Amino acid sequence: MAKIKEEIDKLTSAELDAGQVFSGKTSGRMVQGFESASSFTPNLDTEYLFHESSRDVVVWFMDSSDPIYLFGPSGSGKTSLIKQLAAKLNYPVFEITGHSRLEFPEMIGHLTVEQGSMEYQYGPLALAMKYGGLFLLNEIDIIDPATAAGLNGILDGEPLCIPENSGEIIHPHPMFRFAATANSNGAADETGLYQGIVRQNLAFMDRFWLCEIGYPTPEAEIELLSRKAKNLPENIRKKMVEYANSVRKLFMGEASGNLTDTIEVTFSTRTLIRWADLTVRFQPLARQGIQPVTYALDRALGYRASRETRTVLHELAQRIFPVESVENKS
């Protein structure tokens, strides 16, 4: 713990040109960041594609008057968006994933034994507040509303009191930021797909700036696959994006034509990238008469679905990839 404190206590804030940081073009508009990265700063993904939803989060970073709450479907890139923007600003990120039994000590800290004596070990929220950094609470809509409501004072900018550490008072560092991610907007899950989501307290939700993160446009996903799966032919990458959007329409009950079934799985951008990656990795199977595209499809998405849905997915694949066999040869 001492090494952690020593490292993050040396962090130095800096004013950075927002245009230069986010687009490579000088804008004259400044954003607060850090002079250099630390071990808590996410690794910068040079192939990451910022899509339209990133605008809101960029503006938030420039003047984060309120905590931000990002919601959207699974795999749409909520957490990665926050982390990649933080990486560009050299922001340390202190992260925790919510669950139904999450309690304050997991976020704030607890007493522990260090070299024979009791010492207080700060949790991610206390570290971010004390030394400056971004506290990222994923799956916030799964935590108990009573626990969430206990964060109200912190969300309002009030100091944190730690009775277990001799009543220490931590005033929020000027570089402290609070971000949360969720699949719902805090009003419970309307789709029934995300188990464990609970409706959050209205007063708790009122403290957030909400930002909806959807899937990228087809053009953006095609560009993303061109970066992530360079070895795939361009026409296959385009068909993969077409297929993913067709599955999303089935999931939402918006499909037209003969395939009008509503299915229980959807194609996230994360799954799309996994499918492309597996297709490349399973390419040698083509010599054995096994089609890599459809073989990888089951392993990226199909096996998460019911047998009936897998049949629908295979029928759709046969239409979009007519040269590919949808026969399960695993």
C-alpha positions in Angstrom: 0.0 0.0 0.0 2.9 2.4 0.8 4.2 1.9 -2.8 0.8 2.7 -4.2 0.5 5.9 -2.2 4.0 6.9 -3.1 3.3 6.5 -6.9 0.0 8.2 -7.1 1.1 11.0 -4.7 3.7 12.0 -7.3 1.1 12.5 -10.1 1.2 16.0 -11.5 -1.9 17.5 -13.1 -1.5 19.4 -16.4 -3.7 21.5 -18.8 -3.8 19.7 -22.1 -5.2 21.0 -25.4 -8.5 19.0 -25.9 -8.3 19.1 -29.7 -4.7 17.8 -29.7 -5.5 15.1 -27.3 -8.7 13.7 -28.8 -8.3 14.5 -32.5 -4.7 15.5 -33.1 -5.7 19.1 -34.1 -5.0 22.1 -31.8 -8.2 23.7 -30.6 -7.3 26.1 -27.9 -9.8 24.5 -25.5 -8.1 23.1 -22.5 -8.8 19.9 -20.5 -7.4 18.8 -17.2 -5.2 15.7 -17.3 -1.9 14.5 -16.0 1.7 15.0 -17.2 2.4 11.3 -17.4 0.8 8.0 -17.0 1.0 5.7 -14.0 0.4 2.0 -13.4 -3.3 2.9 -12.8 -3.6 4.5 -16.2 -5.3 2.2 -18.8 -3.2 1.1 -21.7 -3.9 3.2 -24.8 -5.3 1.2 -27.6 -4.0 2.8 -30.8 -6.7 0.9 -32.8 -9.6 2.0 -30.7 -12.3 3.8 -32.7 -14.1 6.6 -30.9 -17.7 6.8 -32.2 -20.4 9.4 -31.8 -21.2 8.6 -28.2 -17.7 9.7 -27.2 -18.6 13.4 -27.7 -20.6 13.5 -24.5 -17.9 11.9 -22.4 -15.2 14.2 -23.9 -17.3 17.2 -22.9 -17.7 15.7 -19.4 -14.0 15.3 -19.0 -13.5 18.9 -20.0 -15.8 20.2 -17.3 -17.1 17.4 -15.1 -19.6 19.4 -12.9 -21.5 16.2 -12.2 -20.7 12.5 -12.1 -21.5 10.7 -15.3 -23.7 7.6 -15.8 -23.1 5.6 -19.0 -25.8 3.1 -19.9 -26.5 0.9 -22.9 -26.6 -2.7 -24.2 -23.9 -5.2 -23.2 -20.7 -4.9 -25.2 -21.5 -1.5 -26.6 -18.2 -0.2 -25.2 -19.2 1.8 -22.2 -16.2 0.9 -20.0 -13.7 0.9 -22.8 -14.8 4.4 -23.9 -14.2 5.8 -20.4 -10.9 4.0 -20.1 -9.6 5.0 -23.5 -10.4 8.7 -22.9 -8.8 8.4 -19.5 -5.7 6.9 -21.2 -5.4 9.9 -23.5 -5.4 12.2 -20.5 -3.0 9.9 -18.5 -5.8 9.7 -15.9 -5.4 7.0 -13.2 -8.6 4.8 -13.1 -9.6 3.1 -9.9 -12.2 0.5 -10.9 -14.7 -1.8 -9.2 -17.6 -3.9 -10.4 -20.9 -3.7 -8.6 -22.8 -6.7 -7.3 -25.9 -7.3 -5.2 -23.9 -7.6 -1.9 -21.5 -4.7 -2.6 -20.8 -2.8 0.6 -18.9 0.4 1.4 -15.7 -1.2 2.6 -15.1 -2.6 -0.9 -15.2 0.9 -2.3 -13.7 2.9 0.6 -11.2 0.5 2.3 -10.7 -1.6 5.4 -8.3 -2.3 8.2 -5.6 -4.9 7.4 -2.5 -6.4 9.1 0.8 -5.1 7.6 4.0 -6.4 9.1 2.4 -7.2 12.5 0.4 -4.0 12.9 -3.0 -2.7 11.9 -3.0 -0.4 8.9 -5.9 1.1 7.0 -5.9 0.1 3.3 -7.7 2.6 1.0 -10.2 1.2 -1.5 -10.6 2.5 -5.1 -13.0 5.3 -4.2 -10.9 6.6 -1.3 -7.8 6.5 -3.5 -9.4 8.5 -6.3 -10.8 11.1 -3.9 -7.6 11.5 -1.9 -5.0 11.5 -4.7 -6.9 12.5 -7.7 -8.2 10.1 -10.4 -11.3 8.5 -11.9 -13.4 6.2 -9.8 -15.2 3.8 -12.2 -18.1 1.8 -10.8 -19.3 -0.7 -13.3 -22.7 -2.4 -13.2 -24.0 0.2 -10.8 -27.6 -0.8 -11.5 -27.0 -4.2 -9.8 -26.0 -2.8 -6.4 -28.5 -2.4 -3.6 -30.3 1.0 -3.8 -29.6 1.5 -0.1 -25.9 1.1 -0.7 -26.0 3.3 -3.7 -27.9 6.0 -1.8 -25.0 6.1 0.6 -22.9 7.6 -2.2 -25.2 10.7 -2.4 -22.9 12.9 -0.4 -19.9 12.0 -2.4 -21.8 12.6 -5.7 -22.7 16.1 -4.3 -19.0 16.9 -3.8 -18.9 16.4 0.0 -15.9 15.0 1.8 -15.6 11.3 2.8 -15.3 10.4 6.5 -13.6 7.2 7.4 -14.3 6.3 11.1 -12.2 3.2 10.9 -9.1 5.3 10.1 -9.3 7.5 13.2 -12.1 9.5 11.6 -10.1 10.7 8.7 -11.7 13.2 6.5 -10.9 13.1 2.8 -11.9 16.2 0.8 -12.3 15.5 -2.9 -9.1 16.2 -4.9 -9.6 18.7 -7.7 -8.9 15.9 -10.2 -11.3 13.5 -8.7 -13.9 12.2 -11.2 -16.8 9.7 -10.7 -18.1 7.6 -13.6 -20.6 4.7 -13.6 -21.7 2.2 -16.2 -24.9 0.1 -16.4 -27.1 -1.7 -18.9 -30.2 0.1 -17.7 -30.9 3.8 -17.1 -31.5 3.2 -13.4 -35.2 2.6 -13.9 -34.9 -1.3 -14.0 -34.5 -3.5 -17.0 -37.3 -3.2 -19.5 -36.0 -6.1 -21.7 -35.7 -8.8 -19.1 -32.3 -9.8 -20.4 -30.1 -8.6 -17.6 -30.6 -10.6 -14.5 -30.1 -8.8 -11.2 -30.8 -5.3 -12.3 -32.8 -3.3 -9.8 -34.5 0.1 -9.9 -32.3 2.7 -8.3 -33.4 5.5 -6.0 -34.7 8.6 -7.9 -32.7 11.0 -5.7 -29.6 9.0 -6.4 -30.1 9.0 -10.1 -30.8 12.7 -10.1 -27.2 13.4 -9.2 -25.9 12.0 -12.5 -25.3 13.3 -16.0 -26.7 10.4 -18.1 -25.2 9.3 -21.4 -26.6 6.6 -23.6 -24.0 4.5 -25.4 -25.3 2.5 -28.4 -23.6 0.3 -30.9 -21.5 2.1 -33.5 -22.8 2.8 -37.0 -22.2 0.1 -39.6 -19.5 2.3 -41.2 -17.8 2.7 -37.9 -17.9 -1.1 -37.2 -16.5 -1.8 -40.7 -13.7 0.6 -39.9 -13.2 -1.0 -36.5 -12.9 -4.5 -38.1 -10.4 -3.2 -40.7 -8.2 -2.4 -37.7 -8.9 -5.4 -35.6 -9.1 -8.1 -38.3 -6.8 -6.9 -41.1 -6.3 -10.5 -42.4 -10.0 -10.9 -43.2 -11.1 -9.9 -46.7 -13.0 -6.6 -46.9 -16.2 -8.2 -48.2 -16.2 -10.7 -45.3 -15.8 -7.9 -42.8 -18.7 -6.0 -44.4 -20.9 -9.1 -44.3 -20.1 -9.6 -40.6 -21.3 -6.1 -39.8 -24.4 -6.7 -41.9 -25.0 -9.9 -40.1 -24.5 -8.3 -36.7 -27.1 -5.6 -37.4 -29.6 -8.2 -38.7 -29.3 -10.1 -35.4 -29.8 -6.9 -33.5 -33.0 -6.3 -35.4 -34.2 -9.8 -34.7 -33.4 -9.2 -31.0 -35.5 -6.0 -31.0 -38.3 -7.6 -33.0 -37.7 -5.2 -35.9 -36.7 -7.7 -38.6 -38.7 -7.9 -41.9 -39.3 -10.6 -44.3 -39.5 -14.3 -43.4 -37.1 -14.1 -40.4 -39.5 -12.4 -38.0 -38.6 -14.4 -34.8 -37.6 -12.5 -31.7 -34.5 -14.0 -30.2 -32.9 -13.8 -26.8 -29.3 -12.9 -27.8 -27.9 -9.9 -29.6 -24.7 -9.0 -31.3 -22.5 -6.6 -29.3 -19.5 -4.9 -30.8 -17.4 -6.9 -28.5 -18.9 -10.1 -29.9 -18.4 -8.9 -33.4 -14.7 -8.4 -32.8 -14.4 -11.8 -31.1 -16.2 -13.4 -34.1 -13.7 -11.8 -36.6 -10.8 -12.8 -34.4 -11.9 -16.4 -34.1 -12.6 -16.6 -37.8 -9.0 -15.7 -38.5 -7.7 -18.1 -35.9 -9.8 -21.0 -37.2 -8.8 -20.3 -40.8 -6.7 -23.5 -41.0 -9.9 -25.6 -40.5 -10.9 -24.7 -44.1 -8.4 -27.4 -45.2 -10.6 -29.9 -43.4 -13.8 -28.8 -45.0 -14.9 -26.8 -42.0 -16.0 -23.2 -42.8 -14.2 -20.8 -40.4 -16.9 -18.1 -40.5 -19.8 -20.2 -39.3 -17.6 -22.3 -37.0 -16.4 -19.2 -35.3 -19.9 -17.8 -35.2 -21.2 -20.5 -32.8 -18.2 -20.0 -30.5 -18.6 -16.2 -30.5 -22.4 -16.1 -30.1 -24.4 -19.2 -31.1 -23.6 -21.4 -28.1 -25.1 -18.7 -25.8 -28.5 -19.1 -27.5 -31.2 -21.8 -27.4 -31.3 -24.5 -30.0 -34.3 -22.7 -31.7 -32.4 -19.4 -31.8 -29.3 -21.1 -33.2 -31.4 -22.4 -36.0 -32.5 -18.9 -36.8 -28.9 -17.6 -36.6 -27.8 -20.4 -39.0 -30.6 -19.5 -41.4 -29.6 -15.9 -41.3 -25.9 -16.8 -41.9 -26.9 -18.9 -44.9 -28.6 -15.9 -46.4 -25.8 -13.4 -45.8 -22.9 -15.9 -46.3 -24.3 -18.0 -49.2 -20.9 -19.7 -49.8 -20.6 -20.7 -46.2 -22.0 -24.0 -44.8 -24.0 -23.5 -41.6 -23.8 -27.1 -40.7 -22.5 -27.7 -37.2 -19.3 -29.7 -37.8 -17.8 -29.2 -34.3 
